[in-house]
Amino acid sequence: MSIDRIGLAIIGGGPAGLAPLLAAHRHGRLATILNEGVSIIERSDAIGEGSIGHWCINSDSTGFTFADCLAGPPGSELAALRDHHLTKEFLEIGEGTVPLRRAAQFLALVGRGMNDLIAASPKGLILTGSKAVSTRRTAGGWLTLVRDVETGQERTVDSRNVVLATGAWQPKERLRGEIVAGVNLVEHYGAKVVQSGDVLSFAGFRATIARLSKLGRPPRIAIIGGSTSAASVANVLLNHMPGIAFGPGGVTILHRRELRIFYPNVAAALADGYLEFGPDDICPVSGRVFRLAGFRLDSRELIMRARGIGGRPPESRLHLHRLGIDDAASRALLDSADLVIAALGYRPRALPIFDEAGNPVRLMADTSPKARLVDDHCRVMDESGRPLPDLFAIGLAAGFVPHGKLGGEPSFRGQANGLWLWQNDVGGLIVDAILSPDDPDVPFVPPTALKSASVAAWTGAELNAAQEFEA
Ligand SMILES: Cc1cc2nc3c(=O)[nH]c(=O)nc-3n(C[C@H](O)[C@H](O)[C@H](O)COP(=O)(O)OP(=O)(O)OC[C@H]3O[C@@H](n4cnc5c(N)ncnc54)[C@H](O)[C@@H]3O)c2cc1C
């Protein structure tokens, strides 16, 4: 079965899939997009929460930044949700952290609101319980093949634009190629190597407790990675595992790059005696120190304690070890560990893409374990780095790097994987490109300017700028 061509098909209805629509809502442009026809194709039964609630940890974004996705002009389409008790709960949490499971409930609420708006729009179509199988270039857009998860029945969705928001995963294949301290991790350490997602999922958390309990002594754990995931795993192990006691240095984070601390401004960093930054580490838009690379909330506290920063009480159970200096010492830590946890980030799931002639298109993301899926305009790139027309991607591990007017410290190397950014500037880039397809550089109103005009109008609060998460 086929339907008339619509403006936009979003593949994957998780937090990132909703983000461009929320960015449009914030700028008062949601009705324009909906009038062109929007379809969301989502494998699960509902849009909104995606997989963010699968993790047994607290957020690295504040309660406030989650609630901020409902910002927009007074009386906008989602305005009623601002009075919902969940929204109020998140606003009250303010600068604090929230359990990701609770964040998922809030995002599901936002998803239901968006679902109703799309379903009520003239050409809107929500396909839940439906897996997008592939998408193929047509003369003026993309034809996406969709399969009902239960019945196997197939249909196509014909759209001018496609946004891939299919999330990310930790491929075992990539782990098998990982070399740390001169040795192949999997070949050398075999069954004692797991990935961070295997520990942070609810089932994985329970399995890890059972595994460590059997040792009958304080466990020794090596975590490889320098990002938020690595610190989150350490925090879960040290502070949230009932019945598991760690001795001094029981958990080691083996990291390649420096572990940076986020500060809201230079004065706050200096007041803590934190001097590890220069002009390139300060976001020119927000004035924040290590806005993108710095640890936040629970992870920040833990790393600050382990590093003895800001007068925090020391955390002797956590040992920090820099890789690339003494391979023998690094290997000794791995050799003696009961469990080696690879917290090496995620890879985009994307989708099989075909050109107009029906030939498969190899994507840039397929060319190496670290290659990006998107360019600086969120456009999906083919293997040579050329953007594919009208095909965008957003979300975990898509590879978007903030730049220019989007801010972020110039020294930052990596991906920005935070919802707030997607629901603001990054989603805004896609909206601009879709509504003004000939000009990917069309200027947009910076969110800081919108804040006083929109969010503060309903929160009455003075807002903080972006909170980002780097997985
Ligand atoms: C451990 C961890 C903690 C995090 N904490 C935070 C945090 O505190 N704050 C923050 O801002 N970010 C955080 N993130 C980053 C990010 O916000 C979440 O990972 C978020 O879930 C990513 O959203 P997504 O839409 O890209 O992917 P997902 O949430 O995985 O959603 C993808 C959706 O696409 C659907 N889908 C996939 N393939 C198909 C297909 N072929 N057809 C149809 N549907 C499909 C899936 O069913 C799913 O609903 C965290 C990430 C991790 C891994």
The ligand as a MOL file (V3000), in Angstrom:
LIG
                    3D

  0  0  0     0  0            999 V3000
M  V30 BEGIN CTAB
M  V30 COUNTS 53 58 0 0 0
M  V30 BEGIN ATOM
M  V30 1 C 23.8290 5.2320 29.0560 0
M  V30 2 C 23.3190 6.4780 28.3910 0
M  V30 3 C 22.9080 7.5610 29.1530 0
M  V30 4 C 22.4330 8.7260 28.5290 0
M  V30 5 N 22.0570 9.7880 29.3040 0
M  V30 6 C 21.6500 10.9250 28.7010 0
M  V30 7 C 21.2890 12.0660 29.4760 0
M  V30 8 O 21.3410 12.0580 30.7020 0
M  V30 9 N 20.8790 13.1800 28.8190 0
M  V30 10 C 20.8350 13.2430 27.4670 0
M  V30 11 O 20.4550 14.2820 26.9220 0
M  V30 12 N 21.1820 12.1940 26.7110 0
M  V30 13 C 21.5900 11.0450 27.2850 0
M  V30 14 N 21.9640 9.9830 26.5090 0
M  V30 15 C 22.0570 10.1560 25.0530 0
M  V30 16 C 20.7240 10.0860 24.3030 0
M  V30 17 O 19.8730 11.1330 24.6860 0
M  V30 18 C 19.9860 8.7790 24.4760 0
M  V30 19 O 20.8140 7.7130 24.1070 0
M  V30 20 C 18.7260 8.7200 23.6110 0
M  V30 21 O 18.0220 7.5370 23.8890 0
M  V30 22 C 19.0920 8.7360 22.1350 0
M  V30 23 O 17.9400 8.9590 21.3860 0
M  V30 24 P 17.8240 8.4010 19.9060 0
M  V30 25 O 16.4720 8.7900 19.4480 0
M  V30 26 O 19.0190 8.7830 19.1280 0
M  V30 27 O 17.9230 6.8070 20.0530 0
M  V30 28 P 16.9050 5.8230 20.7700 0
M  V30 29 O 16.4750 6.3500 22.0750 0
M  V30 30 O 17.5570 4.4890 20.7660 0
M  V30 31 O 15.6480 5.8040 19.8180 0
M  V30 32 C 15.7080 5.2380 18.5270 0
M  V30 33 C 14.3030 4.8200 18.1470 0
M  V30 34 O 14.3180 4.3600 16.8080 0
M  V30 35 C 13.5410 3.1780 16.7150 0
M  V30 36 N 14.0680 2.4350 15.5640 0
M  V30 37 C 15.3250 1.9830 15.3880 0
M  V30 38 N 15.4510 1.4080 14.1710 0
M  V30 39 C 14.2340 1.5140 13.5800 0
M  V30 40 C 13.7280 1.1190 12.3090 0
M  V30 41 N 14.4930 0.5120 11.3870 0
M  V30 42 N 12.4240 1.3680 12.0280 0
M  V30 43 C 11.6210 1.9770 12.9290 0
M  V30 44 N 12.0580 2.3760 14.1490 0
M  V30 45 C 13.3500 2.1510 14.4600 0
M  V30 46 C 13.7190 2.4900 18.0560 0
M  V30 47 O 12.6310 1.6190 18.3250 0
M  V30 48 C 13.7740 3.6830 19.0090 0
M  V30 49 O 12.5100 4.0390 19.4990 0
M  V30 50 C 22.4010 8.8060 27.1100 0
M  V30 51 C 22.8250 7.7230 26.3510 0
M  V30 52 C 23.2760 6.5720 26.9850 0
M  V30 53 C 23.7120 5.4240 26.1240 0
M  V30 END ATOM
M  V30 BEGIN BOND
M  V30 1 1 1 2
M  V30 2 1 2 3
M  V30 3 2 2 52
M  V30 4 2 3 4
M  V30 5 1 4 5
M  V30 6 1 4 50
M  V30 7 2 5 6
M  V30 8 1 6 7
M  V30 9 1 6 13
M  V30 10 2 7 8
M  V30 11 1 7 9
M  V30 12 1 9 10
M  V30 13 2 10 11
M  V30 14 1 10 12
M  V30 15 2 12 13
M  V30 16 1 13 14
M  V30 17 1 14 15
M  V30 18 1 14 50
M  V30 19 1 15 16
M  V30 20 1 16 17
M  V30 21 1 16 18
M  V30 22 1 18 19
M  V30 23 1 18 20
M  V30 24 1 20 21
M  V30 25 1 20 22
M  V30 26 1 22 23
M  V30 27 1 23 24
M  V30 28 2 24 25
M  V30 29 1 24 26
M  V30 30 1 24 27
M  V30 31 1 27 28
M  V30 32 2 28 29
M  V30 33 1 28 30
M  V30 34 1 28 31
M  V30 35 1 31 32
M  V30 36 1 32 33
M  V30 37 1 33 34
M  V30 38 1 33 48
M  V30 39 1 34 35
M  V30 40 1 35 36
M  V30 41 1 35 46
M  V30 42 1 36 37
M  V30 43 1 36 45
M  V30 44 2 37 38
M  V30 45 1 38 39
M  V30 46 1 39 40
M  V30 47 2 39 45
M  V30 48 1 40 41
M  V30 49 2 40 42
M  V30 50 1 42 43
M  V30 51 2 43 44
M  V30 52 1 44 45
M  V30 53 1 46 47
M  V30 54 1 46 48
M  V30 55 1 48 49
M  V30 56 2 50 51
M  V30 57 1 51 52
M  V30 58 1 52 53
M  V30 END BOND
M  V30 END CTAB
M  END
